[in-house]
Amino acid sequence: MRIGVPKETAAGEHRVALVPEVVGKLRAKGLDVVVQSGAGEDALLTDEAFIDAGAEVSADPARVWGSDVVVTIAPPDPEQIRSLGSGSVLVGFLAPLTSSTTTRALADAGATAFAMEAIPRITRAQSMDALSSQSNVAGYRAALLGAEEMGRFYPMLMTAAGTIPPAKVLVLGVGVAGLQALATAKRLGARTTGYDVRPEVAEQVESLGAAWLDLGVEAAGEGGYARELTEQERAQQQQALTDAIKGFDVVITTALVPGRPAPRLVTAEAVEGMTPGSVIVDLAGEAGGNCELTEPGQTVVRHDVKIVSPLNLPAAMAEHSSQLFARNVLALLELFVAEDGSMQLDFEDEIVKGACVVREGQVVHEGARAALEAAAA
């Protein structure tokens, strides 16, 4: 069985789906790996490093896309998908809830596709959880961006010229990215506070030395995500947040609802009430942003507050992001491969079944089918 690793072509994407460390482990299982020439260069991984790990390096994209299994990070475009062989397998972030174009192209190609973001969030699948591994990177970088863009100190400083109080950092949405942002900001010396509509995460926030902001709104949902709030709950939450946000120097937002626009948590009124020079780092820009004044992919200044909305933040740390993603992929591929190195897809396995978006040309993921129907309506 041959595994293909193409060079990512999405704008701003610097990661690569497999790294030499993982290639070596796949080769040890008797699997062949072909990597497109230059696929790892943005992640500081040379073609020679892949060759040393036992991979074939090819300048021909058709050689890579013609593999039995193709592993990507960003959703490939329809032209690339058409290069897949009938009966081949694609693994990567495929945006099944929002990218009906990708799903339709996969179905037309007769492929079987597994979305890394659709892997069930269960204990047995933790080693395959690419959403979490990449969110860790995003949360870390978000805290650094807040420190860099604020132009003031994060930690308390006691000097001969007087004492400078620590910066106050608020993180809205404390999933994996939010918790990492809190931990990193705390290590930098900031006074940290976390908020989420799921009250059960308060203990995790406090375990990191951060305070918990209780606004009295609860919205625990399935799969570790928050459910969508009702209109009344949203109004109550936003007013309470508007009042609270004004007292913070840095606000990092990470709140997302899968397949839906990001909830608006930071109002224009809240931004206007923040101290001049404060910073908002909005990690939900790709879904529209958590801040009312966010411009996705841009850094803007509104009411003397800097609003930063980076897209695909994990790609800014391509070396380690690629390493983590590749390990997630390896754990998933281990479910696909029999002892003799042949393909063995057990659709009775809840991980294999849950992650599958398209099976031999048939769309089997409920959310992906709904997105297709909505796009066709």
C-alpha positions, 0 to 999 in steps of 0.5 A: 500500500502506498501513501501519498503526501502532496505539497499543500497549495492553500494560501498561507498553508505552510504545514505538511501532512507527514514528517520524516519521523512518522514516515519511518514508522510507516515504512517499518510497517511495510508501507510505501510513502511518496512525498511531493518534492518541496512538500515540507520545505515551509516546515523546515523539512527537506526532501533529503530528510524524507528520503533518509526516512525511507520515502520516495520523493517525486516531482510529479503530483500525479504520482502522489495523488495516485496513491492508495491513501493520500494525506493532506492538511487543508481541503484539496481543491476539486481539480486535485480531488479528480486526480484521486484513483477510484477506490482510493482513500483521502485523509485530512481536514475536509470541512464537511459541514461547510465545504460542500464543494469538497464533499461533492468532488470526493463523491464524484471521484468515487473516493473514500474520505476521512475528515480529521475534524470528524473523529469522535472525541472519545478517550480511545481517539485522543491520539488522533485528535488533530483539532486538539493538537492544532488548537494547542498551537493556536492558543499558544500563539494567541497569547504571544500575539496578545503580548506582542501587540499590546505594547505594555508588559504582561508581568508585574515589574517592581523597579526603582522607578516604581511598580508596574501592575500585571496585564489582565488577560481574559480568554473567552472560550476555554476549550483546548486553545483557550486553556493553552492561551490561559496557561501561556499568558500565565507563564508570561506573568499576566493575571488571567481569567477564563470564561465559557458557557460550559460551567464544568470547565471552571475547574480546569481554568482554576487549575491553571491559576486563572480566575473564572468569570461567571456570567450565569449562562450555561450551554453545555453541548455534545462532543465537548462543544458548547450548544448554540445559545437561545436569543435570550441567553445570548442577549444576557451573556453579551450584556454581562460580557460587555460590562466585564470586558472593559476591565481587561487589557487583552481579550483572546476569543476562541469560541466556535460552534461547528458548522455555524458562524462564530458567536459574537461575544465582544460587542462594539460597545465593549471595544469602545469601553476598553482602555486605549492600547488594549488588544483583542486576539480573535481566533474565530476569524475563519468563522466570521469572528467573535468580535463585532468589529473583527475583520478576518485575516486583518489587524485593525484599530477601532476606538484605540483598541487593536483587533487581531484576527489571524487565519490558520494560526497553526501554520505560523508554527509549521514545524511543530504543527506538522509534527503533531498532525502527522502523529495524529494521522499515524494513529488513525492510519494504524486503524486502517492497516492490517498486519500484512500491510493491506488496507482494512477499513472496519466500518463497525469501528466507531472511529472509522465510521464517525470520521468517514465523510464519503465512502466509495462515492457515497456521502455518509456523514450526516452533517456533510449531507445536510450541507450538500442539500443546503447548497443545492437548495 
